[in-house]
Amino acid sequence: MQDDLFKRLISHCKVYGFIYPSSEVYDGLSGVYDYGPMGAELKSNIKEFWWKAMVQMNENIVGLDSAIFMHPKIWKASGHVDAFNDPLVDNKDSKKRYRADQLIEGEIEKLEKKIEKEVEKARKRFDSFDEDLFRRTNERVMGWAKRAEEIGQQLAAALSANDMAGLKGMIDELEIADPESGSRNWTEVRQFNLMFSTQMSNVAGEEGKLYLRPETAQGIFVNFDNVQKTTRQKIPFGIAQIGKAFRNEIVARQFIFRMREFEQMEMQFFIRPGTEMEWYAHWKAKRMAWHRLVSPEAKLRFKDHEALAHYANAALDIEFEFPFGFKELEGVHSRTDFDLGNHQSLSGKNLQYFDPEEKESYVPYVVETSIGVDRMFLAVLSAALEEEVVPDAKGEDSTRTVLRIPPALAPVKCAVLPIVRNKPELVDKAREIFNRLKPYFQCQYDEKDAIGRRYRRQDAVGTPYCITIDFETMENDTVTIRERDSMQQERIPVDRVLDIVREKTDIHRLLEQLS
């Protein structure tokens, strides 16, 4: 069922101009996608919502746009040259390449699916069903849950210790087979560095070697001193950035969830050492509140990291229930002074902050929030796509596909539709209204096909409001406004259209809720 939903979502994205396979005329490029006209608008709106919530709504957070190319020593100091690896394993028979940790995580997911299936069976058997009690007392469920926890702990320990032999041992012990061929003939597990490298100009060898940045965070860290001095910010303060990042993923999969070229929205919050757990809790709550404004609460959850990255002393994910299960949407990490301390050590530049209140200098600690634009895009669409049975113009049941995107994020806010296109006076009036609205938000003008089909077309791209110009418009200067989700129609004066649509779709209504 969930697989069917995901396939429909991928198809919908292409048919309605949200996402295309990149380089499709040349049979595509694995793990790379292009955003179409609707996708570009939605993506822009997501970024605007994040930027305004992060920078505009916080007087102690400022913005930055750092370069993709940076000095190669930056990636040495950050640990990416030595430690930015994924465990790689090949199947000797199928010649397919996989991430060893994801194969093992797949076994945990199988156990979790068994548990969910058992819970659903029990829910149907009992009228008054206590799910929590059932999970704590049913022997099979308890056994599967215990086994999943054991595998998770063993995996976390192996990853923390960079124990490639241990990961291979787990693959053998769990009798994991190639998902495609069923073969269990695996190579040894080895480390694979995820950074793309290139050369600058005509300088050959290691001296001219550059990397495409694998994250945007380091551009923030190396600009900490510049930003602090030019903005005169006092700690605690943050620096936010939206930008492209690149990772040579072993297996790019699940559509735009895991890509080789992607976009991040990151904020690094600089704080006094010893206050990191307080600010970690603060940003954990703030970021979840942001997500709840545009995503169903039931599809969101926290998950603490069992294995911490080399730079962190605390970390968690905000997970979203995608069609393929709960997966990471955003990370919140306490990075300590790892980044600034390493850059200070390797560069020889003083990156300490003099605290006028404490009368001392120190290397600031950092709490980071990091979210993928593409994953947020996928989350919004996953929650929004619905197929429902509704009566058509003749009163008979028909199916409509609708994207219930939050109005403030919708690619098109309003569609202007003359009831028929062969009446010049209606077309002229519709064009007049369209031209009046388009300076204020993204609008579409559409006169092709029957009005019902045009409504369905707008439903499918998530347009919250349709304005229909008919013969009554010419008599009393009123139009019909149709709301996407309820399909309710109301007669309103032409001079109220702009105010109504602007109010209902204004992103500032969401920002006010964050206050």
Rosetta blueprint (number, residue, H / E / L):
1 M L
2 Q H
3 D H
4 D H
5 L H
6 F H
7 K H
8 R H
9 L H
10 I H
11 S H
12 H H
13 C H
14 K H
15 V H
16 Y L
17 G L
18 F L
19 I E
20 Y E
21 P E
22 S L
23 S L
24 E H
25 V H
26 Y H
27 D L
28 G L
29 L L
30 S L
31 G L
32 V L
33 Y E
34 D E
35 Y E
36 G L
37 P H
38 M H
39 G H
40 A H
41 E H
42 L H
43 K H
44 S H
45 N H
46 I H
47 K H
48 E H
49 F H
50 W H
51 W H
52 K H
53 A H
54 M H
55 V H
56 Q H
57 M L
58 N L
59 E L
60 N L
61 I E
62 V E
63 G E
64 L E
65 D L
66 S L
67 A L
68 I L
69 F E
70 M L
71 H L
72 P H
73 K H
74 I H
75 W H
76 K H
77 A H
78 S L
79 G L
80 H H
81 V H
82 D H
83 A H
84 F L
85 N E
86 D E
87 P E
88 L E
89 V E
90 D E
91 N E
92 K L
93 D L
94 S L
95 K L
96 K L
97 R E
98 Y E
99 R E
100 A H
101 D H
102 Q H
103 L H
104 I H
105 E H
106 G H
107 E H
108 I H
109 E H
110 K H
111 L H
112 E H
113 K H
114 K H
115 I H
116 E H
117 K H
118 E H
119 V H
120 E H
121 K H
122 A H
123 R H
124 K H
125 R H
126 F L
127 D L
128 S L
129 F L
130 D L
131 E H
132 D H
133 L H
134 F H
135 R H
136 R H
137 T H
138 N L
139 E H
140 R H
141 V H
142 M H
143 G H
144 W H
145 A H
146 K H
147 R H
148 A H
149 E H
150 E H
151 I H
152 G H
153 Q H
154 Q H
155 L H
156 A H
157 A H
158 A H
159 L H
160 S H
161 A L
162 N L
163 D L
164 M H
165 A H
166 G H
167 L H
168 K H
169 G H
170 M H
171 I H
172 D H
173 E H
174 L L
175 E L
176 I L
177 A L
178 D L
179 P L
180 E L
181 S L
182 G L
183 S L
184 R L
185 N L
186 W E
187 T L
188 E L
189 V L
190 R E
191 Q E
192 F E
193 N E
194 L L
195 M L
196 F L
197 S E
198 T E
199 Q E
200 M L
201 S L
202 N L
203 V L
204 A L
205 G L
206 E H
207 E H
208 G H
209 K E
210 L E
211 Y E
212 L E
213 R L
214 P L
215 E L
216 T L
217 A H
218 Q H
219 G H
220 I H
221 F H
222 V L
223 N L
224 F H
225 D H
226 N H
227 V H
228 Q H
229 K H
230 T H
231 T H
232 R L
233 Q L
234 K L
235 I L
236 P L
237 F E
238 G E
239 I E
240 A E
241 Q E
242 I E
243 G E
244 K E
245 A E
246 F E
247 R L
248 N L
249 E L
250 I L
251 V L
252 A L
253 R L
254 Q L
255 F L
256 I L
257 F L
258 R L
259 M L
260 R L
261 E E
262 F E
263 E E
264 Q E
265 M E
266 E E
267 M E
268 Q E
269 F E
270 F E
271 I E
272 R L
273 P L
274 G L
275 T L
276 E H
277 M H
278 E H
279 W H
280 Y H
281 A H
282 H H
283 W H
284 K H
285 A H
286 K H
287 R H
288 M H
289 A H
290 W H
291 H H
292 R H
293 L L
294 V L
295 S L
296 P L
297 E H
298 A H
299 K H
300 L E
301 R E
302 F E
303 K E
304 D E
305 H L
306 E L
307 A L
308 L L
309 A L
310 H L
311 Y L
312 A L
313 N L
314 A E
315 A E
316 L E
317 D E
318 I E
319 E E
320 F E
321 E E
322 F E
323 P L
324 F L
325 G E
326 F E
327 K E
328 E E
329 L E
330 E E
331 G E
332 V E
333 H E
334 S E
335 R E
336 T E
337 D L
338 F H
339 D H
340 L H
341 G H
342 N H
343 H H
344 Q H
345 S H
346 L H
347 S H
348 G L
349 K L
350 N L
351 L L
352 Q L
353 Y E
354 F E
355 D E
356 P L
357 E L
358 E L
359 K L
360 E E
361 S E
362 Y E
363 V L
364 P L
365 Y E
366 V E
367 V E
368 E E
369 T E
370 S E
371 I E
372 G E
373 V H
374 D H
375 R H
376 M H
377 F H
378 L H
379 A H
380 V H
381 L H
382 S H
383 A H
384 A H
385 L E
386 E E
387 E E
388 E E
389 V E
390 V E
391 P E
392 D L
393 A L
394 K L
395 G L
396 E L
397 D E
398 S E
399 T E
400 R E
401 T E
402 V E
403 L E
404 R L
405 I L
406 P L
407 P L
408 A L
409 L L
410 A L
411 P L
412 V L
413 K L
414 C E
415 A E
416 V E
417 L E
418 P E
419 I L
420 V L
421 R L
422 N L
423 K L
424 P H
425 E H
426 L H
427 V H
428 D H
429 K H
430 A H
431 R H
432 E H
433 I H
434 F H
435 N H
436 R H
437 L H
438 K L
439 P L
440 Y L
441 F L
442 Q L
443 C E
444 Q E
445 Y E
446 D L
447 E L
448 K L
449 D L
450 A L
451 I H
452 G H
453 R H
454 R H
455 Y H
456 R H
457 R H
458 Q H
459 D H
460 A H
461 V H
462 G L
463 T L
464 P L
465 Y E
466 C E
467 I E
468 T E
469 I E
470 D L
471 F H
472 E H
473 T H
474 M H
475 E H
476 N H
477 D L
478 T E
479 V E
480 T E
481 I E
482 R E
483 E E
484 R L
485 D L
486 S L
487 M L
488 Q L
489 Q E
490 E E
491 R E
492 I E
493 P E
494 V H
495 D H
496 R H
497 V H
498 L H
499 D H
500 I H
501 V H
502 R H
503 E H
504 K H
505 T H
506 D L
507 I L
508 H H
509 R H
510 L H
511 L H
512 E H
513 Q H
514 L H
515 S L
